[in-house]
């Protein structure tokens, strides 16, 4: 049976590790941030402790498998992870946060079962992935740049044709297109979601779009 000290140590450790990983997600403005990761890690630790407690308290009287509750936790966390994944036009966000929630659940279960050395190592490696490899990925790995070009135009077909020509000159691939009327105006707002070869193209594309007759405004919106 657990002592009060055991419970305090394991739950506090879960609180701290979940908070560290959640804080990194919070810095990146993710919806599942500090509090979410702390609660997930704490909850999974408590459920693992409960499983072990039930085995100790009632194992002699009935057949209890302490891993069944843990397996249910890992399955159930998928619903929370799915809630952090958002599709915005042609791109998908939140996969890393969903993965971190799933992994932090495993850390919580490890802490709850007393496998603290595994929890320490996993937490350290997770922080390396989230803090260090993100910077390495941005500096070394070339990725396609997805951005949304928002234009205010008179809405004539010739203007759209000219915009497409400018984008083609810069080897931009149009992934999505949305046209809507500007409130209290006769102008139209045209939004192109683009795949850019290089972020250095941004200013050149804006300059080219603004030279088109009938285009009254051009700006970038982050995907």
C-alpha positions as CSV (number, residue, x, y, z in Angstrom):
1,X,0.0,0.0,0.0
2,X,1.2,3.5,-0.7
3,X,2.3,5.9,2.0
4,X,1.3,9.5,1.9
5,X,4.9,10.4,1.0
6,X,4.8,8.1,-2.0
7,X,1.6,9.7,-3.2
8,X,2.9,13.3,-2.8
9,X,6.2,12.5,-4.5
10,X,4.7,10.8,-7.5
11,X,1.9,13.3,-8.0
12,X,4.2,16.2,-7.6
13,X,6.7,14.8,-10.0
14,X,3.8,14.3,-12.5
15,X,2.7,17.9,-11.9
16,X,6.2,19.2,-12.6
17,X,7.0,17.2,-15.7
18,X,3.6,17.7,-17.3
19,X,4.0,21.4,-16.6
20,X,7.4,21.6,-18.2
21,X,6.2,20.0,-21.4
22,X,3.0,22.0,-21.4
23,X,4.9,25.2,-20.9
24,X,6.8,24.6,-24.1
25,X,3.4,24.1,-26.0
26,X,2.1,27.3,-24.3
27,X,5.0,29.3,-25.6
28,X,4.0,28.3,-29.1
29,X,0.4,29.4,-28.5
30,X,-1.2,26.0,-28.7
31,X,-4.7,25.4,-27.3
32,X,-3.4,22.4,-25.3
33,X,-0.8,24.1,-23.2
34,X,0.4,24.3,-19.6
35,X,-2.7,23.4,-17.7
36,X,-3.9,20.7,-20.2
37,X,-0.6,18.8,-20.1
38,X,-0.4,19.1,-16.3
39,X,-3.9,17.8,-15.8
40,X,-3.4,14.9,-18.3
41,X,-0.1,13.9,-16.6
42,X,-1.7,14.2,-13.1
43,X,-4.8,12.3,-14.2
44,X,-2.9,9.4,-15.8
45,X,-0.6,9.2,-12.7
46,X,-3.6,9.0,-10.4
47,X,-5.3,6.3,-12.5
48,X,-2.1,4.3,-12.5
49,X,-1.9,4.6,-8.7
50,X,-5.5,3.6,-8.5
51,X,-4.9,0.5,-10.6
52,X,-2.0,-0.6,-8.3
53,X,-4.0,0.3,-5.2
54,X,-6.9,-1.9,-6.4
55,X,-4.6,-4.8,-7.1
56,X,-3.0,-4.5,-3.6
57,X,-6.4,-4.0,-1.8
58,X,-8.6,-6.5,-3.7
59,X,-6.2,-8.7,-5.7
60,X,-6.5,-11.5,-3.2
61,X,-10.3,-11.6,-3.5
62,X,-10.8,-11.2,-7.3
63,X,-8.9,-11.3,-10.6
64,X,-7.6,-7.7,-11.2
65,X,-5.3,-6.7,-14.1
66,X,-3.6,-3.3,-13.3
67,X,-2.7,-2.8,-16.9
68,X,-6.3,-2.7,-18.2
69,X,-7.0,0.7,-16.7
70,X,-3.7,2.0,-18.2
71,X,-4.6,0.7,-21.6
72,X,-8.0,2.4,-21.4
73,X,-6.3,5.7,-20.5
74,X,-4.0,5.5,-23.6
75,X,-7.0,4.8,-25.8
76,X,-9.1,7.5,-24.3
77,X,-6.4,10.2,-24.7
78,X,-6.9,9.9,-28.4
79,X,-10.1,11.9,-28.1
80,X,-8.4,14.8,-26.4
81,X,-5.5,14.6,-28.9
82,X,-7.9,14.7,-31.8
83,X,-9.4,17.9,-30.4
84,X,-6.0,19.7,-30.7
85,X,-5.7,18.8,-34.4
86,X,-7.2,21.4,-36.7
87,X,-7.4,21.6,-40.4
88,X,-7.0,25.0,-41.9
89,X,-7.6,24.9,-45.6
90,X,-4.8,22.8,-47.1
91,X,-2.7,22.5,-43.9
92,X,-3.1,20.6,-40.7
93,X,-2.1,21.9,-37.2
94,X,-1.7,20.4,-33.8
95,X,-0.1,17.0,-34.6
96,X,2.9,17.7,-32.4
97,X,0.6,18.8,-29.5
98,X,-1.5,15.7,-29.9
99,X,1.6,13.6,-29.8
100,X,2.9,15.4,-26.7
101,X,-0.4,14.7,-25.0
102,X,-0.2,11.1,-25.8
103,X,3.4,10.9,-24.7
104,X,2.8,12.8,-21.4
105,X,0.0,10.3,-20.6
106,X,2.6,7.6,-20.8
107,X,4.9,9.5,-18.5
108,X,2.1,9.9,-16.0
109,X,1.4,6.2,-16.1
110,X,5.1,5.5,-15.6
111,X,5.3,7.8,-12.6
112,X,2.2,6.3,-11.1
113,X,3.6,2.8,-11.4
114,X,6.8,3.9,-9.8
115,X,8.9,3.6,-13.0
116,X,10.3,7.0,-12.4
117,X,13.7,6.4,-14.2
118,X,11.8,5.7,-17.4
119,X,9.7,8.8,-16.8
120,X,12.7,11.0,-16.3
121,X,14.4,9.8,-19.5
122,X,11.3,10.0,-21.6
123,X,10.6,13.6,-20.3
124,X,14.1,14.7,-21.1
125,X,14.0,13.3,-24.6
126,X,10.6,14.9,-25.1
127,X,11.9,18.3,-24.2
128,X,14.9,17.7,-26.5
129,X,12.4,17.0,-29.4
130,X,10.2,20.0,-28.6
131,X,12.9,22.6,-27.7
132,X,16.0,21.6,-29.6
133,X,14.9,19.7,-32.7
134,X,12.3,22.4,-33.6
135,X,15.2,24.8,-34.1
136,X,17.3,22.3,-35.9
137,X,14.4,21.5,-38.2
138,X,13.8,25.1,-39.0
139,X,17.5,25.8,-39.8
140,X,18.4,22.6,-41.7
141,X,15.4,20.9,-43.0
142,X,13.8,22.7,-46.0
143,X,10.1,22.9,-45.8
144,X,7.5,24.2,-48.1
145,X,6.1,27.5,-46.9
146,X,2.3,27.8,-46.7
147,X,0.9,31.3,-46.5
148,X,-2.4,33.1,-47.3
149,X,-2.3,36.1,-49.7
150,X,-5.2,38.4,-49.1
151,X,-6.1,40.9,-51.9
152,X,-8.7,43.6,-52.0
153,X,-9.8,44.0,-55.6
154,X,-12.6,45.3,-57.8
155,X,-13.5,41.7,-58.4
156,X,-12.9,41.6,-62.2
157,X,-11.9,38.4,-63.9
158,X,-8.9,40.1,-65.5
159,X,-7.5,41.0,-62.2
160,X,-7.6,37.4,-61.0
161,X,-5.9,36.3,-64.2
162,X,-3.1,38.8,-63.7
163,X,-2.7,37.7,-60.0
164,X,-2.3,34.1,-61.2
165,X,0.3,35.2,-63.7
166,X,2.3,37.0,-61.0
167,X,2.1,33.9,-58.8
168,X,3.2,31.6,-61.6
169,X,6.2,33.8,-62.2
170,X,7.3,33.1,-58.6
171,X,6.6,29.3,-58.9
172,X,3.8,29.6,-56.3
173,X,1.3,26.7,-56.2
174,X,-2.3,27.8,-55.4
175,X,-3.7,25.3,-52.9
176,X,-7.0,27.0,-52.2
177,X,-8.9,30.1,-53.2
178,X,-11.7,32.0,-51.4
179,X,-13.6,35.0,-52.6
180,X,-15.8,37.1,-50.4
181,X,-17.4,40.5,-50.4
182,X,-15.8,43.2,-48.3
183,X,-18.3,44.6,-45.8
184,X,-19.8,48.0,-46.6
185,X,-17.9,48.1,-49.9
186,X,-18.2,47.1,-53.5
187,X,-14.8,45.5,-53.4
188,X,-14.0,41.9,-53.1
189,X,-11.5,40.1,-50.8
190,X,-9.7,37.3,-52.6
191,X,-7.6,34.9,-50.4
192,X,-5.1,32.6,-52.1
193,X,-3.5,29.9,-50.0
194,X,-0.1,29.4,-51.5
195,X,2.8,27.0,-51.3
196,X,5.9,29.1,-51.6
197,X,9.3,27.9,-52.6
198,X,11.0,30.4,-50.3
199,X,9.8,32.9,-47.7
200,X,12.0,35.5,-49.4
201,X,9.4,35.6,-52.2
202,X,6.9,37.3,-49.9
203,X,7.8,40.9,-50.6
204,X,8.2,40.3,-54.3
205,X,4.7,38.8,-54.6
206,X,3.2,41.7,-52.7
207,X,4.9,44.2,-55.0
208,X,3.8,42.3,-58.1
209,X,0.2,42.1,-56.9
210,X,0.0,45.8,-56.0
211,X,1.1,46.7,-59.6
212,X,-2.0,45.1,-61.0
213,X,-4.6,47.6,-61.9
214,X,-7.7,47.3,-59.7
215,X,-5.8,45.7,-56.8
216,X,-6.2,48.1,-53.9
217,X,-4.6,46.2,-51.1
218,X,-2.4,43.1,-50.5
219,X,-1.2,41.5,-47.3
220,X,-0.1,38.1,-45.9
221,X,-2.1,36.1,-43.4
222,X,-0.3,33.3,-41.5
223,X,-1.7,29.8,-42.1
